[in-house]
Amino acid sequence: MTPAFSSWQDFFAMGGYARYVWLAVACALIGLCGLILSTLIQRRRLLAAIRQREAREQRIRAARLNTHRPAVTGKQP
């Protein structure tokens, strides 16, 4: 098996097409990093919304339990 390029300089020159090749690589990496960042931001927002919804449902359940209990007057029979 022989290497495609004889030196690192030839590798980075990409046979005279370095500008196109490295620009394409940079665009692909920027796009992938953007997707990763977008996914992380959406995940954080989704988890925050889930926590907020669960807290709201818990408050509603607690309020319903408190309205169904008889009021304590302080006098014991």
mmCIF file of the N, C-alpha and C atoms, coordinates in Angstrom:
data_MODEL
# 
_entry.id   MODEL 
# 
loop_
_atom_site.group_PDB 
_atom_site.id 
_atom_site.type_symbol 
_atom_site.label_atom_id 
_atom_site.label_alt_id 
_atom_site.label_comp_id 
_atom_site.label_asym_id 
_atom_site.label_entity_id 
_atom_site.label_seq_id 
_atom_site.pdbx_PDB_ins_code 
_atom_site.Cartn_x 
_atom_site.Cartn_y 
_atom_site.Cartn_z 
_atom_site.occupancy 
_atom_site.B_iso_or_equiv 
_atom_site.pdbx_formal_charge 
_atom_site.auth_seq_id 
_atom_site.auth_comp_id 
_atom_site.auth_asym_id 
_atom_site.auth_atom_id 
_atom_site.pdbx_PDB_model_num 
ATOM 1   N N  . MET A 1 1  ? 0.846   -1.171 0.000  1.00 0.00 ? 1  MET A N  1 
ATOM 2   C CA . MET A 1 1  ? 0.000   0.000  0.000  1.00 0.00 ? 1  MET A CA 1 
ATOM 3   C C  . MET A 1 1  ? 0.897   1.241  0.000  1.00 0.00 ? 1  MET A C  1 
ATOM 4   N N  . THR A 1 2  ? 0.659   2.121  -0.933 1.00 0.00 ? 2  THR A N  1 
ATOM 5   C CA . THR A 1 2  ? 1.471   3.333  -1.030 1.00 0.00 ? 2  THR A CA 1 
ATOM 6   C C  . THR A 1 2  ? 0.642   4.529  -0.616 1.00 0.00 ? 2  THR A C  1 
ATOM 7   N N  . PRO A 1 3  ? 1.272   5.502  0.030  1.00 0.00 ? 3  PRO A N  1 
ATOM 8   C CA . PRO A 1 3  ? 0.521   6.697  0.431  1.00 0.00 ? 3  PRO A CA 1 
ATOM 9   C C  . PRO A 1 3  ? 0.150   7.536  -0.793 1.00 0.00 ? 3  PRO A C  1 
ATOM 10  N N  . ALA A 1 4  ? -0.957  8.245  -0.674 1.00 0.00 ? 4  ALA A N  1 
ATOM 11  C CA . ALA A 1 4  ? -1.430  9.075  -1.781 1.00 0.00 ? 4  ALA A CA 1 
ATOM 12  C C  . ALA A 1 4  ? -0.570  10.326 -1.947 1.00 0.00 ? 4  ALA A C  1 
ATOM 13  N N  . PHE A 1 5  ? 0.026   10.791 -0.879 1.00 0.00 ? 5  PHE A N  1 
ATOM 14  C CA . PHE A 1 5  ? 0.845   11.998 -0.923 1.00 0.00 ? 5  PHE A CA 1 
ATOM 15  C C  . PHE A 1 5  ? 2.231   11.665 -0.392 1.00 0.00 ? 5  PHE A C  1 
ATOM 16  N N  . SER A 1 6  ? 3.242   12.240 -1.021 1.00 0.00 ? 6  SER A N  1 
ATOM 17  C CA . SER A 1 6  ? 4.612   11.919 -0.620 1.00 0.00 ? 6  SER A CA 1 
ATOM 18  C C  . SER A 1 6  ? 5.067   12.700 0.606  1.00 0.00 ? 6  SER A C  1 
ATOM 19  N N  . SER A 1 7  ? 4.398   13.812 0.920  1.00 0.00 ? 7  SER A N  1 
ATOM 20  C CA . SER A 1 7  ? 4.778   14.607 2.099  1.00 0.00 ? 7  SER A CA 1 
ATOM 21  C C  . SER A 1 7  ? 3.541   15.320 2.641  1.00 0.00 ? 7  SER A C  1 
ATOM 22  N N  . TRP A 1 8  ? 3.689   15.887 3.832  1.00 0.00 ? 8  TRP A N  1 
ATOM 23  C CA . TRP A 1 8  ? 2.593   16.652 4.425  1.00 0.00 ? 8  TRP A CA 1 
ATOM 24  C C  . TRP A 1 8  ? 2.282   17.895 3.592  1.00 0.00 ? 8  TRP A C  1 
ATOM 25  N N  . GLN A 1 9  ? 3.335   18.480 2.998  1.00 0.00 ? 9  GLN A N  1 
ATOM 26  C CA . GLN A 1 9  ? 3.118   19.658 2.169  1.00 0.00 ? 9  GLN A CA 1 
ATOM 27  C C  . GLN A 1 9  ? 2.251   19.304 0.953  1.00 0.00 ? 9  GLN A C  1 
ATOM 28  N N  . ASP A 1 10 ? 2.522   18.167 0.348  1.00 0.00 ? 10 ASP A N  1 
ATOM 29  C CA . ASP A 1 10 ? 1.680   17.718 -0.770 1.00 0.00 ? 10 ASP A CA 1 
ATOM 30  C C  . ASP A 1 10 ? 0.255   17.430 -0.310 1.00 0.00 ? 10 ASP A C  1 
ATOM 31  N N  . PHE A 1 11 ? 0.137   16.882 0.901  1.00 0.00 ? 11 PHE A N  1 
ATOM 32  C CA . PHE A 1 11 ? -1.200  16.604 1.438  1.00 0.00 ? 11 PHE A CA 1 
ATOM 33  C C  . PHE A 1 11 ? -2.000  17.887 1.585  1.00 0.00 ? 11 PHE A C  1 
ATOM 34  N N  . PHE A 1 12 ? -1.384  18.916 2.184  1.00 0.00 ? 12 PHE A N  1 
ATOM 35  C CA . PHE A 1 12 ? -2.102  20.169 2.390  1.00 0.00 ? 12 PHE A CA 1 
ATOM 36  C C  . PHE A 1 12 ? -2.323  20.921 1.077  1.00 0.00 ? 12 PHE A C  1 
ATOM 37  N N  . ALA A 1 13 ? -1.480  20.706 0.078  1.00 0.00 ? 13 ALA A N  1 
ATOM 38  C CA . ALA A 1 13 ? -1.658  21.349 -1.229 1.00 0.00 ? 13 ALA A CA 1 
ATOM 39  C C  . ALA A 1 13 ? -2.767  20.661 -2.026 1.00 0.00 ? 13 ALA A C  1 
ATOM 40  N N  . MET A 1 14 ? -3.072  19.419 -1.719 1.00 0.00 ? 14 MET A N  1 
ATOM 41  C CA . MET A 1 14 ? -4.135  18.647 -2.357 1.00 0.00 ? 14 MET A CA 1 
ATOM 42  C C  . MET A 1 14 ? -4.048  18.674 -3.879 1.00 0.00 ? 14 MET A C  1 
ATOM 43  N N  . GLY A 1 15 ? -2.835  18.533 -4.387 1.00 0.00 ? 15 GLY A N  1 
ATOM 44  C CA . GLY A 1 15 ? -2.656  18.449 -5.842 1.00 0.00 ? 15 GLY A CA 1 
ATOM 45  C C  . GLY A 1 15 ? -3.077  19.710 -6.570 1.00 0.00 ? 15 GLY A C  1 
ATOM 46  N N  . GLY A 1 16 ? -2.976  20.849 -5.906 1.00 0.00 ? 16 GLY A N  1 
ATOM 47  C CA . GLY A 1 16 ? -3.337  22.124 -6.531 1.00 0.00 ? 16 GLY A CA 1 
ATOM 48  C C  . GLY A 1 16 ? -4.780  22.538 -6.280 1.00 0.00 ? 16 GLY A C  1 
ATOM 49  N N  . TYR A 1 17 ? -5.543  21.718 -5.608 1.00 0.00 ? 17 TYR A N  1 
ATOM 50  C CA . TYR A 1 17 ? -6.949  22.024 -5.330 1.00 0.00 ? 17 TYR A CA 1 
ATOM 51  C C  . TYR A 1 17 ? -7.193  22.330 -3.855 1.00 0.00 ? 17 TYR A C  1 
ATOM 52  N N  . ALA A 1 18 ? -6.168  22.779 -3.174 1.00 0.00 ? 18 ALA A N  1 
ATOM 53  C CA . ALA A 1 18 ? -6.241  22.987 -1.723 1.00 0.00 ? 18 ALA A CA 1 
ATOM 54  C C  . ALA A 1 18 ? -7.352  23.969 -1.343 1.00 0.00 ? 18 ALA A C  1 
ATOM 55  N N  . ARG A 1 19 ? -7.486  25.066 -2.077 1.00 0.00 ? 19 ARG A N  1 
ATOM 56  C CA . ARG A 1 19 ? -8.492  26.075 -1.723 1.00 0.00 ? 19 ARG A CA 1 
ATOM 57  C C  . ARG A 1 19 ? -9.896  25.449 -1.744 1.00 0.00 ? 19 ARG A C  1 
ATOM 58  N N  . TYR A 1 20 ? -10.212 24.727 -2.789 1.00 0.00 ? 20 TYR A N  1 
ATOM 59  C CA . TYR A 1 20 ? -11.532 24.097 -2.902 1.00 0.00 ? 20 TYR A CA 1 
ATOM 60  C C  . TYR A 1 20 ? -11.718 23.026 -1.829 1.00 0.00 ? 20 TYR A C  1 
ATOM 61  N N  . VAL A 1 21 ? -10.718 22.167 -1.687 1.00 0.00 ? 21 VAL A N  1 
ATOM 62  C CA . VAL A 1 21 ? -10.841 21.040 -0.760 1.00 0.00 ? 21 VAL A CA 1 
ATOM 63  C C  . VAL A 1 21 ? -10.974 21.528 0.676  1.00 0.00 ? 21 VAL A C  1 
ATOM 64  N N  . TRP A 1 22 ? -10.105 22.420 1.098  1.00 0.00 ? 22 TRP A N  1 
ATOM 65  C CA . TRP A 1 22 ? -10.140 22.858 2.501  1.00 0.00 ? 22 TRP A CA 1 
ATOM 66  C C  . TRP A 1 22 ? -11.335 23.757 2.780  1.00 0.00 ? 22 TRP A C  1 
ATOM 67  N N  . LEU A 1 23 ? -11.795 24.499 1.769  1.00 0.00 ? 23 LEU A N  1 
ATOM 68  C CA . LEU A 1 23 ? -13.014 25.287 1.943  1.00 0.00 ? 23 LEU A CA 1 
ATOM 69  C C  . LEU A 1 23 ? -14.216 24.354 2.113  1.00 0.00 ? 23 LEU A C  1 
ATOM 70  N N  . ALA A 1 24 ? -14.259 23.273 1.351  1.00 0.00 ? 24 ALA A N  1 
ATOM 71  C CA . ALA A 1 24 ? -15.342 22.295 1.480  1.00 0.00 ? 24 ALA A CA 1 
ATOM 72  C C  . ALA A 1 24 ? -15.295 21.609 2.842  1.00 0.00 ? 24 ALA A C  1 
ATOM 73  N N  . VAL A 1 25 ? -14.094 21.270 3.291  1.00 0.00 ? 25 VAL A N  1 
ATOM 74  C CA . VAL A 1 25 ? -13.944 20.650 4.612  1.00 0.00 ? 25 VAL A CA 1 
ATOM 75  C C  . VAL A 1 25 ? -14.396 21.621 5.699  1.00 0.00 ? 25 VAL A C  1 
ATOM 76  N N  . ALA A 1 26 ? -13.990 22.882 5.596  1.00 0.00 ? 26 ALA A N  1 
ATOM 77  C CA . ALA A 1 26 ? -14.383 23.886 6.585  1.00 0.00 ? 26 ALA A CA 1 
ATOM 78  C C  . ALA A 1 26 ? -15.901 24.074 6.606  1.00 0.00 ? 26 ALA A C  1 
ATOM 79  N N  . CYS A 1 27 ? -16.528 24.144 5.433  1.00 0.00 ? 27 CYS A N  1 
ATOM 80  C CA . CYS A 1 27 ? -17.990 24.302 5.372  1.00 0.00 ? 27 CYS A CA 1 
ATOM 81  C C  . CYS A 1 27 ? -18.693 23.112 6.005  1.00 0.00 ? 27 CYS A C  1 
ATOM 82  N N  . ALA A 1 28 ? -18.185 21.920 5.729  1.00 0.00 ? 28 ALA A N  1 
ATOM 83  C CA . ALA A 1 28 ? -18.800 20.723 6.308  1.00 0.00 ? 28 ALA A CA 1 
ATOM 84  C C  . ALA A 1 28 ? -18.660 20.726 7.827  1.00 0.00 ? 28 ALA A C  1 
ATOM 85  N N  . LEU A 1 29 ? -17.484 21.082 8.325  1.00 0.00 ? 29 LEU A N  1 
ATOM 86  C CA . LEU A 1 29 ? -17.270 21.111 9.777  1.00 0.00 ? 29 LEU A CA 1 
ATOM 87  C C  . LEU A 1 29 ? -18.100 22.198 10.450 1.00 0.00 ? 29 LEU A C  1 
ATOM 88  N N  . ILE A 1 30 ? -18.222 23.349 9.807  1.00 0.00 ? 30 ILE A N  1 
ATOM 89  C CA . ILE A 1 30 ? -19.050 24.423 10.372 1.00 0.00 ? 30 ILE A CA 1 
ATOM 90  C C  . ILE A 1 30 ? -20.505 23.972 10.440 1.00 0.00 ? 30 ILE A C  1 
ATOM 91  N N  . GLY A 1 31 ? -20.967 23.317 9.372  1.00 0.00 ? 31 GLY A N  1 
ATOM 92  C CA . GLY A 1 31 ? -22.342 22.809 9.373  1.00 0.00 ? 31 GLY A CA 1 
ATOM 93  C C  . GLY A 1 31 ? -22.569 21.775 10.462 1.00 0.00 ? 31 GLY A C  1 
ATOM 94  N N  . LEU A 1 32 ? -21.645 20.847 10.617 1.00 0.00 ? 32 LEU A N  1 
ATOM 95  C CA . LEU A 1 32 ? -21.775 19.820 11.659 1.00 0.00 ? 32 LEU A CA 1 
ATOM 96  C C  . LEU A 1 32 ? -21.736 20.431 13.058 1.00 0.00 ? 32 LEU A C  1 
ATOM 97  N N  . CYS A 1 33 ? -20.833 21.375 13.263 1.00 0.00 ? 33 CYS A N  1 
ATOM 98  C CA . CYS A 1 33 ? -20.774 22.041 14.576 1.00 0.00 ? 33 CYS A CA 1 
ATOM 99  C C  . CYS A 1 33 ? -22.063 22.811 14.854 1.00 0.00 ? 33 CYS A C  1 
ATOM 100 N N  . GLY A 1 34 ? -22.625 23.435 13.812 1.00 0.00 ? 34 GLY A N  1 
ATOM 101 C CA . GLY A 1 34 ? -23.901 24.130 13.966 1.00 0.00 ? 34 GLY A CA 1 
ATOM 102 C C  . GLY A 1 34 ? -25.023 23.180 14.353 1.00 0.00 ? 34 GLY A C  1 
ATOM 103 N N  . LEU A 1 35 ? -25.053 22.011 13.735 1.00 0.00 ? 35 LEU A N  1 
ATOM 104 C CA . LEU A 1 35 ? -26.071 21.018 14.076 1.00 0.00 ? 35 LEU A CA 1 
ATOM 105 C C  . LEU A 1 35 ? -25.918 20.531 15.508 1.00 0.00 ? 35 LEU A C  1 
ATOM 106 N N  . ILE A 1 36 ? -24.691 20.288 15.929 1.00 0.00 ? 36 ILE A N  1 
ATOM 107 C CA . ILE A 1 36 ? -24.445 19.834 17.302 1.00 0.00 ? 36 ILE A CA 1 
ATOM 108 C C  . ILE A 1 36 ? -24.873 20.915 18.288 1.00 0.00 ? 36 ILE A C  1 
ATOM 109 N N  . LEU A 1 37 ? -24.488 22.158 18.014 1.00 0.00 ? 37 LEU A N  1 
ATOM 110 C CA . LEU A 1 37 ? -24.855 23.260 18.905 1.00 0.00 ? 37 LEU A CA 1 
ATOM 111 C C  . LEU A 1 37 ? -26.368 23.439 18.966 1.00 0.00 ? 37 LEU A C  1 
ATOM 112 N N  . SER A 1 38 ? -27.025 23.374 17.820 1.00 0.00 ? 38 SER A N  1 
ATOM 113 C CA . SER A 1 38 ? -28.481 23.507 17.778 1.00 0.00 ? 38 SER A CA 1 
ATOM 114 C C  . SER A 1 38 ? -29.159 22.394 18.569 1.00 0.00 ? 38 SER A C  1 
ATOM 115 N N  . THR A 1 39 ? -28.657 21.180 18.429 1.00 0.00 ? 39 THR A N  1 
ATOM 116 C CA . THR A 1 39 ? -29.220 20.050 19.159 1.00 0.00 ? 39 THR A CA 1 
ATOM 117 C C  . THR A 1 39 ? -29.066 20.232 20.660 1.00 0.00 ? 39 THR A C  1 
ATOM 118 N N  . LEU A 1 40 ? -27.900 20.690 21.092 1.00 0.00 ? 40 LEU A N  1 
ATOM 119 C CA . LEU A 1 40 ? -27.673 20.897 22.525 1.00 0.00 ? 40 LEU A CA 1 
ATOM 120 C C  . LEU A 1 40 ? -28.579 21.991 23.087 1.00 0.00 ? 40 LEU A C  1 
ATOM 121 N N  . ILE A 1 41 ? -28.753 23.060 22.326 1.00 0.00 ? 41 ILE A N  1 
ATOM 122 C CA . ILE A 1 41 ? -29.623 24.149 22.780 1.00 0.00 ? 41 ILE A CA 1 
ATOM 123 C C  . ILE A 1 41 ? -31.072 23.679 22.862 1.00 0.00 ? 41 ILE A C  1 
ATOM 124 N N  . GLN A 1 42 ? -31.529 22.944 21.839 1.00 0.00 ? 42 GLN A N  1 
ATOM 125 C CA . GLN A 1 42 ? -32.908 22.436 21.849 1.00 0.00 ? 42 GLN A CA 1 
ATOM 126 C C  . GLN A 1 42 ? -33.113 21.454 22.997 1.00 0.00 ? 42 GLN A C  1 
ATOM 127 N N  . ARG A 1 43 ? -32.119 20.634 23.276 1.00 0.00 ? 43 ARG A N  1 
ATOM 128 C CA . ARG A 1 43 ? -32.234 19.665 24.370 1.00 0.00 ? 43 ARG A CA 1 
ATOM 129 C C  . ARG A 1 43 ? -32.367 20.387 25.705 1.00 0.00 ? 43 ARG A C  1 
ATOM 130 N N  . ARG A 1 44 ? -31.545 21.418 25.896 1.00 0.00 ? 44 ARG A N  1 
ATOM 131 C CA . ARG A 1 44 ? -31.598 22.183 27.141 1.00 0.00 ? 44 ARG A CA 1 
ATOM 132 C C  . ARG A 1 44 ? -32.956 22.858 27.314 1.00 0.00 ? 44 ARG A C  1 
ATOM 133 N N  . ARG A 1 45 ? -33.488 23.433 26.234 1.00 0.00 ? 45 ARG A N  1 
ATOM 134 C CA . ARG A 1 45 ? -34.799 24.085 26.292 1.00 0.00 ? 45 ARG A CA 1 
ATOM 135 C C  . ARG A 1 45 ? -35.908 23.077 26.567 1.00 0.00 ? 45 ARG A C  1 
ATOM 136 N N  . LEU A 1 46 ? -35.823 21.916 25.923 1.00 0.00 ? 46 LEU A N  1 
ATOM 137 C CA . LEU A 1 46 ? -36.834 20.881 26.116 1.00 0.00 ? 46 LEU A CA 1 
ATOM 138 C C  . LEU A 1 46 ? -36.840 20.383 27.558 1.00 0.00 ? 46 LEU A C  1 
ATOM 139 N N  . LEU A 1 47 ? -35.666 20.126 28.110 1.00 0.00 ? 47 LEU A N  1 
ATOM 140 C CA . LEU A 1 47 ? -35.596 19.664 29.499 1.00 0.00 ? 47 LEU A CA 1 
ATOM 141 C C  . LEU A 1 47 ? -36.108 20.722 30.468 1.00 0.00 ? 47 LEU A C  1 
ATOM 142 N N  . ALA A 1 48 ? -35.822 21.993 30.192 1.00 0.00 ? 48 ALA A N  1 
ATOM 143 C CA . ALA A 1 48 ? -36.335 23.071 31.042 1.00 0.00 ? 48 ALA A CA 1 
ATOM 144 C C  . ALA A 1 48 ? -37.861 23.136 30.959 1.00 0.00 ? 48 ALA A C  1 
ATOM 145 N N  . ALA A 1 49 ? -38.410 22.967 29.766 1.00 0.00 ? 49 ALA A N  1 
ATOM 146 C CA . ALA A 1 49 ? -39.870 22.992 29.603 1.00 0.00 ? 49 ALA A CA 1 
ATOM 147 C C  . ALA A 1 49 ? -40.511 21.807 30.323 1.00 0.00 ? 49 ALA A C  1 
ATOM 148 N N  . ILE A 1 50 ? -39.873 20.646 30.266 1.00 0.00 ? 50 ILE A N  1 
ATOM 149 C CA . ILE A 1 50 ? -40.403 19.473 30.962 1.00 0.00 ? 50 ILE A CA 1 
ATOM 150 C C  . ILE A 1 50 ? -40.381 19.694 32.467 1.00 0.00 ? 50 ILE A C  1 
ATOM 151 N N  . ARG A 1 51 ? -39.280 20.233 32.990 1.00 0.00 ? 51 ARG A N  1 
ATOM 152 C CA . ARG A 1 51 ? -39.207 20.522 34.437 1.00 0.00 ? 51 ARG A CA 1 
ATOM 153 C C  . ARG A 1 51 ? -40.274 21.527 34.845 1.00 0.00 ? 51 ARG A C  1 
ATOM 154 N N  . GLN A 1 52 ? -40.482 22.547 34.020 1.00 0.00 ? 52 GLN A N  1 
ATOM 155 C CA . GLN A 1 52 ? -41.482 23.574 34.318 1.00 0.00 ? 52 GLN A CA 1 
ATOM 156 C C  . GLN A 1 52 ? -42.882 22.961 34.310 1.00 0.00 ? 52 GLN A C  1 
ATOM 157 N N  . ARG A 1 53 ? -43.171 22.120 33.332 1.00 0.00 ? 53 ARG A N  1 
ATOM 158 C CA . ARG A 1 53 ? -44.488 21.489 33.251 1.00 0.00 ? 53 ARG A CA 1 
ATOM 159 C C  . ARG A 1 53 ? -44.726 20.556 34.437 1.00 0.00 ? 53 ARG A C  1 
ATOM 160 N N  . GLU A 1 54 ? -43.713 19.778 34.823 1.00 0.00 ? 54 GLU A N  1 
ATOM 161 C CA . GLU A 1 54 ? -43.867 18.879 35.961 1.00 0.00 ? 54 GLU A CA 1 
ATOM 162 C C  . GLU A 1 54 ? -44.090 19.657 37.257 1.00 0.00 ? 54 GLU A C  1 
ATOM 163 N N  . ALA A 1 55 ? -43.373 20.765 37.428 1.00 0.00 ? 55 ALA A N  1 
ATOM 164 C CA . ALA A 1 55 ? -43.564 21.587 38.621 1.00 0.00 ? 55 ALA A CA 1 
ATOM 165 C C  . ALA A 1 55 ? -44.974 22.176 38.641 1.00 0.00 ? 55 ALA A C  1 
ATOM 166 N N  . ARG A 1 56 ? -45.466 22.614 37.493 1.00 0.00 ? 56 ARG A N  1 
ATOM 167 C CA . ARG A 1 56 ? -46.823 23.164 37.418 1.00 0.00 ? 56 ARG A CA 1 
ATOM 168 C C  . ARG A 1 56 ? -47.855 22.098 37.761 1.00 0.00 ? 56 ARG A C  1 
ATOM 169 N N  . GLU A 1 57 ? -47.684 20.888 37.200 1.00 0.00 ? 57 GLU A N  1 
ATOM 170 C CA . GLU A 1 57 ? -48.631 19.811 37.492 1.00 0.00 ? 57 GLU A CA 1 
ATOM 171 C C  . GLU A 1 57 ? -48.599 19.429 38.966 1.00 0.00 ? 57 GLU A C  1 
ATOM 172 N N  . GLN A 1 58 ? -47.423 19.479 39.558 1.00 0.00 ? 58 GLN A N  1 
ATOM 173 C CA . GLN A 1 58 ? -47.312 19.168 40.985 1.00 0.00 ? 58 GLN A CA 1 
ATOM 174 C C  . GLN A 1 58 ? -48.024 20.234 41.825 1.00 0.00 ? 58 GLN A C  1 
ATOM 175 N N  . ARG A 1 59 ? -47.882 21.498 41.438 1.00 0.00 ? 59 ARG A N  1 
ATOM 176 C CA . ARG A 1 59 ? -48.587 22.568 42.161 1.00 0.00 ? 59 ARG A CA 1 
ATOM 177 C C  . ARG A 1 59 ? -50.097 22.411 42.022 1.00 0.00 ? 59 ARG A C  1 
ATOM 178 N N  . ILE A 1 60 ? -50.560 22.036 40.835 1.00 0.00 ? 60 ILE A N  1 
ATOM 179 C CA . ILE A 1 60 ? -51.999 21.844 40.615 1.00 0.00 ? 60 ILE A CA 1 
ATOM 180 C C  . ILE A 1 60 ? -52.507 20.696 41.471 1.00 0.00 ? 60 ILE A C  1 
ATOM 181 N N  . ARG A 1 61 ? -51.757 19.580 41.507 1.00 0.00 ? 61 ARG A N  1 
ATOM 182 C CA . ARG A 1 61 ? -52.172 18.440 42.339 1.00 0.00 ? 61 ARG A CA 1 
ATOM 183 C C  . ARG A 1 61 ? -52.220 18.822 43.816 1.00 0.00 ? 61 ARG A C  1 
ATOM 184 N N  . ALA A 1 62 ? -51.238 19.580 44.271 1.00 0.00 ? 62 ALA A N  1 
ATOM 185 C CA . ALA A 1 62 ? -51.215 20.005 45.672 1.00 0.00 ? 62 ALA A CA 1 
ATOM 186 C C  . ALA A 1 62 ? -52.397 20.917 45.973 1.00 0.00 ? 62 ALA A C  1 
ATOM 187 N N  . ALA A 1 63 ? -52.732 21.801 45.051 1.00 0.00 ? 63 ALA A N  1 
ATOM 188 C CA . ALA A 1 63 ? -53.863 22.708 45.258 1.00 0.00 ? 63 ALA A CA 1 
ATOM 189 C C  . ALA A 1 63 ? -55.177 21.926 45.298 1.00 0.00 ? 63 ALA A C  1 
ATOM 190 N N  . ARG A 1 64 ? -55.308 20.908 44.477 1.00 0.00 ? 64 ARG A N  1 
ATOM 191 C CA . ARG A 1 64 ? -56.531 20.101 44.482 1.00 0.00 ? 64 ARG A CA 1 
ATOM 192 C C  . ARG A 1 64 ? -56.666 19.332 45.792 1.00 0.00 ? 64 ARG A C  1 
ATOM 193 N N  . LEU A 1 65 ? -55.554 18.817 46.312 1.00 0.00 ? 65 LEU A N  1 
ATOM 194 C CA . LEU A 1 65 ? -55.613 18.102 47.583 1.00 0.00 ? 65 LEU A CA 1 
ATOM 195 C C  . LEU A 1 65 ? -56.020 19.032 48.719 1.00 0.00 ? 65 LEU A C  1 
ATOM 196 N N  . ASN A 1 66 ? -55.531 20.258 48.686 1.00 0.00 ? 66 ASN A N  1 
ATOM 197 C CA . ASN A 1 66 ? -55.851 21.221 49.743 1.00 0.00 ? 66 ASN A CA 1 
ATOM 198 C C  . ASN A 1 66 ? -57.304 21.680 49.686 1.00 0.00 ? 66 ASN A C  1 
ATOM 199 N N  . THR A 1 67 ? -57.910 21.720 48.522 1.00 0.00 ? 67 THR A N  1 
ATOM 200 C CA . THR A 1 67 ? -59.305 22.175 48.415 1.00 0.00 ? 67 THR A CA 1 
ATOM 201 C C  . THR A 1 67 ? -60.275 21.077 48.821 1.00 0.00 ? 67 THR A C  1 
ATOM 202 N N  . HIS A 1 68 ? -59.867 19.822 48.754 1.00 0.00 ? 68 HIS A N  1 
ATOM 203 C CA . HIS A 1 68 ? -60.751 18.714 49.111 1.00 0.00 ? 68 HIS A CA 1 
ATOM 204 C C  . HIS A 1 68 ? -60.703 18.373 50.600 1.00 0.00 ? 68 HIS A C  1 
ATOM 205 N N  . ARG A 1 69 ? -59.770 18.902 51.335 1.00 0.00 ? 69 ARG A N  1 
ATOM 206 C CA . ARG A 1 69 ? -59.683 18.635 52.761 1.00 0.00 ? 69 ARG A CA 1 
ATOM 207 C C  . ARG A 1 69 ? -60.585 19.604 53.528 1.00 0.00 ? 69 ARG A C  1 
ATOM 208 N N  . PRO A 1 70 ? -61.205 19.138 54.574 1.00 0.00 ? 70 PRO A N  1 
ATOM 209 C CA . PRO A 1 70 ? -62.034 20.048 55.377 1.00 0.00 ? 70 PRO A CA 1 
ATOM 210 C C  . PRO A 1 70 ? -61.140 21.016 56.142 1.00 0.00 ? 70 PRO A C  1 
ATOM 211 N N  . ALA A 1 71 ? -61.645 22.193 56.342 1.00 0.00 ? 71 ALA A N  1 
ATOM 212 C CA . ALA A 1 71 ? -60.881 23.208 57.063 1.00 0.00 ? 71 ALA A CA 1 
ATOM 213 C C  . ALA A 1 71 ? -60.807 22.847 58.540 1.00 0.00 ? 71 ALA A C  1 
ATOM 214 N N  . VAL A 1 72 ? -59.683 23.051 59.153 1.00 0.00 ? 72 VAL A N  1 
ATOM 215 C CA . VAL A 1 72 ? -59.483 22.759 60.578 1.00 0.00 ? 72 VAL A CA 1 
ATOM 216 C C  . VAL A 1 72 ? -59.850 24.022 61.347 1.00 0.00 ? 72 VAL A C  1 
ATOM 217 N N  . THR A 1 73 ? -60.801 23.874 62.279 1.00 0.00 ? 73 THR A N  1 
ATOM 218 C CA . THR A 1 73 ? -61.265 25.032 63.047 1.00 0.00 ? 73 THR A CA 1 
ATOM 219 C C  . THR A 1 73 ? -60.455 25.253 64.306 1.00 0.00 ? 73 THR A C  1 
ATOM 220 N N  . GLY A 1 74 ? -59.715 24.257 64.715 1.00 0.00 ? 74 GLY A N  1 
ATOM 221 C CA . GLY A 1 74 ? -58.919 24.426 65.916 1.00 0.00 ? 74 GLY A CA 1 
ATOM 222 C C  . GLY A 1 74 ? -59.576 23.809 67.144 1.00 0.00 ? 74 GLY A C  1 
ATOM 223 N N  . LYS A 1 75 ? -60.835 23.442 67.040 1.00 0.00 ? 75 LYS A N  1 
ATOM 224 C CA . LYS A 1 75 ? -61.553 22.821 68.173 1.00 0.00 ? 75 LYS A CA 1 
ATOM 225 C C  . LYS A 1 75 ? -61.585 21.328 67.975 1.00 0.00 ? 75 LYS A C  1 
ATOM 226 N N  . GLN A 1 76 ? -61.151 20.620 68.964 1.00 0.00 ? 76 GLN A N  1 
ATOM 227 C CA . GLN A 1 76 ? -61.157 19.174 68.926 1.00 0.00 ? 76 GLN A CA 1 
ATOM 228 C C  . GLN A 1 76 ? -62.367 18.665 69.695 1.00 0.00 ? 76 GLN A C  1 
ATOM 229 N N  . PRO A 1 77 ? -63.054 17.627 69.210 1.00 0.00 ? 77 PRO A N  1 
ATOM 230 C CA . PRO A 1 77 ? -64.208 17.112 69.966 1.00 0.00 ? 77 PRO A CA 1 
ATOM 231 C C  . PRO A 1 77 ? -63.797 16.326 71.184 1.00 0.00 ? 77 PRO A C  1 
# 
